[in-house]
Amino acid sequence: MLYPMEKYLVAHGAMVVIGAWIPSLVLFICSLRLVRSQKDPARTGFTFFKWALFMFSGTAFFDVCSRALQTALNWLWFHNDDDESDHFGHTVQGLSISLQSIQVVFHFFDMITDILVMIMLLRLSTGILIAHSSRNNTFGKKLRLVSYGAAFILGVLTLTVLGLRIRYICEALYGDYEIAQDCALQNRQIRFTFNVLIFVVSLAVVARAAMVKRQSKADRSLSWCSTMLVVASVVWLLRTTFNMAIFAAENNLSNIYGDPKYEFANLILEVVFGIWPQFIVLCIVFAMGLAKEKGIWSRQQPLKDFERNQQPV
């Protein structure tokens, strides 16, 4: 018989496998053949889409693995009568180390996916405007530099979280436990900073998508893809808002031992508002990549053509 937490863990894993991991693998394989990549903003956006989809598949996979290990660990704690033997202690320690290690990889993939989705949506917005005006404006180039700058800052935070998490595991097992506590607290604070920054960026992405929709509304051939861009941006905003709120609600940012009581229902909410929206965004962008006749592809030109058209005769 499973305890309530174990039931929620199993439900969480099943929802991720059925609703995210397997479909994302299928979508990634299809994207390798159906979405081309060339040097212009729209196609660069679809290149980042493929990388984001690959990282999301890894995120879902490691999430399922971590929940499976967590279920096994809980089952050993509550269903094993021989909890004083050396074999039991070694088994629990091995599962704990494996769980911590997989969670490190899971969070790393998840944060990288958010960074790639940010760049993808911004590049697609520039691609739509170029398809509308048939020229590559200066603002689009500046936006590209800004997006890469934001990605660099978020990437530094991601690597910092990765390093702190690895050091926490090493110090907790073989070193100074006080140092491990400091690493855990700093890890929380930096992860929360990342969540806040990515939330602010998602607001800017929604504003950018709305501006693109307004500027291209007179062009019927771009109406559908600009609408899909707005929808994808809003869905991504939903995810970033939830991640920021749930992290603040579950974690004490000043004391690792002062966390509020964990609600098992959050395991389901994490899938519905955290994982699935990310996959929905990727599905929308994939649909935009397939729409060759009414999408960005129909009037897009290579950058060399833009440069040649802008040269004086």
C-alpha positions, -999 to +999 in steps of 0.1 A: +000+000+000+013+034-010+013+064+013-003+097+000+030+113-009+040+082-029+007+083-047+013+119-057+049+111-068+036+082-090+009+105-105+034+132-111+057+108-129+029+094-150+017+128-161+052+139-171+058+106-191+025+107-209+020+144-213+056+157-218+085+133-222+072+108-248+055+135-269+085+157-268+107+129-281+084+124-310+082+161-316+120+165-315+125+137-341+099+153-364+115+187-360+148+174-373+131+168-407+103+194-409+119+226-396+148+240-416+175+262-403+191+291-422+206+325-413+177+348-408+158+356-375+129+333-381+149+303-390+174+311-362+145+311-339+135+276-351+171+265-345+168+276-309+134+258-308+151+225-317+177+230-289+150+240-265+129+209-274+160+187-269+167+202-234+130+200-225+130+162-233+160+159-210+142+179-183+112+157-184+133+125-184+154+135-154+123+147-136+107+113-140+139+096-128+141+118-097+105+111-088+110+074-093+141+075-070+122+096-045+093+071-045+118+042-039+135+061-011+102+068+006+091+032+002+123+020+019+118+044+048+082+036+055+078-001+044+111-017+055+113-033+089+150-040+088+161-003+091+191-009+114+211-032+091+242-020+072+227-030+039+197-008+045+219+022+054+241+017+023+210+014+001+194+045+015+227+065+011+231+053-025+196+063-034+200+097-017+232+104-036+216+094-069+185+114-062+205+146-054+227+141-085+197+136-108+180+167-094+211+187-101+209+177-138+171+182-139+173+218-126+202+226-150+183+214-180+151+232-169+169+265-165+187+262-198+154+254-215+139+287-202+169+306-216+166+289-250+128+296-251+134+333-244+158+336-273+135+316-295+105+338-290+124+370-294+140+359-326+106+348-340+091+382-332+119+398-352+114+374-380+077+382-382+084+420-385+110+413-412+085+393-431+060+421-427+083+450-437+108+431-459+138+447-442+160+440-412+157+471-390+182+483-365+159+476-335+159+439-344+196+438-343+197+456-309+171+433-296+192+403-306+222+417-287+200+424-257+186+389-258+220+374-259+232+396-231+202+385-210+209+349-219+246+353-208+235+367-174+210+339-169+235+314-180+260+326-154+233+322-127+226+287-140+262+276-139+265+292-104+235+271-092+250+240-108+283+246-090+267+253-056+246+222-058+275+200-067+295+215-038+266+210-015+265+173-023+302+169-018+304+188+014+273+171+029+288+137+023+325+141+027+332+176+040+320+203+064+283+203+069+282+240+078+297+248+044+270+225+028+243+245+046+257+278+033+259+263-003+222+252+000+211+286+012+230+304-016+217+280-041+181+288-031+187+326-033+203+324-067+176+301-080+150+326-068+169+354-085+169+334-117+131+328-114+125+365-108+146+376-138+131+351-161+097+363-150+106+399-159+120+387-192+087+368-199+068+401-193+090+418-219+085+389-243+047+393-240+049+430-246+072+424-276+047+398-290+018+422-286+037+450-304+045+426-332+008+416-334-002+453-336+023+463-362+015+433-385-023+432-380-029+447-415-010+418-431-034+388-433-007+364-443+011+370-409-020+373-388-020+336-377+017+333-368+017+367-349-014+355-330+004+322-322+034+341-310+012+361-285-004+329-273+030+312-268+043+342-250+013+343-226+016+306-219+053+310-211+045+339-188+021+316-170+049+291-164+074+317-152+049+333-129+040+299-114+077+289-110+085+321-092+054+319-069+058+282-060+095+286-053+088+315-029+060+296-012+079+264-007+114+277+004+126+299+032+152+322+016+169+330+049+170+297+066+170+262+050+154+248+081+125+272+082+105+259+052+067+258+055+049+225+054+051+209+020+018+203+002+016+171-018-008+187-042+021+209-054+035+178-072+005+179-095+005+217-098+042+216-109+032+195-139+000+214-149+015+249-145+052+243-147+060+215-172+031+213-195+030+250-204+066+248-215+057+219-238+027+238-251+049+267-260+072+244-280+042+227-297+029+262-308+063+271-322+065+237-340+031+244-356+044+278-367+073+260-383+050+237-402+028+266-416+049+272-447+021+289-466+005+312-440+034+315-416+067+333-414+082+312-442+060+325-469+077+359-473+110+355-455+142+362-473+178+355-464+198+382-448+220+385-478+190+396-498+182+422-472+217+436-473+217+437-511+184+455-512+196+481-487+227+489-507+225+521-528+222+516-566 
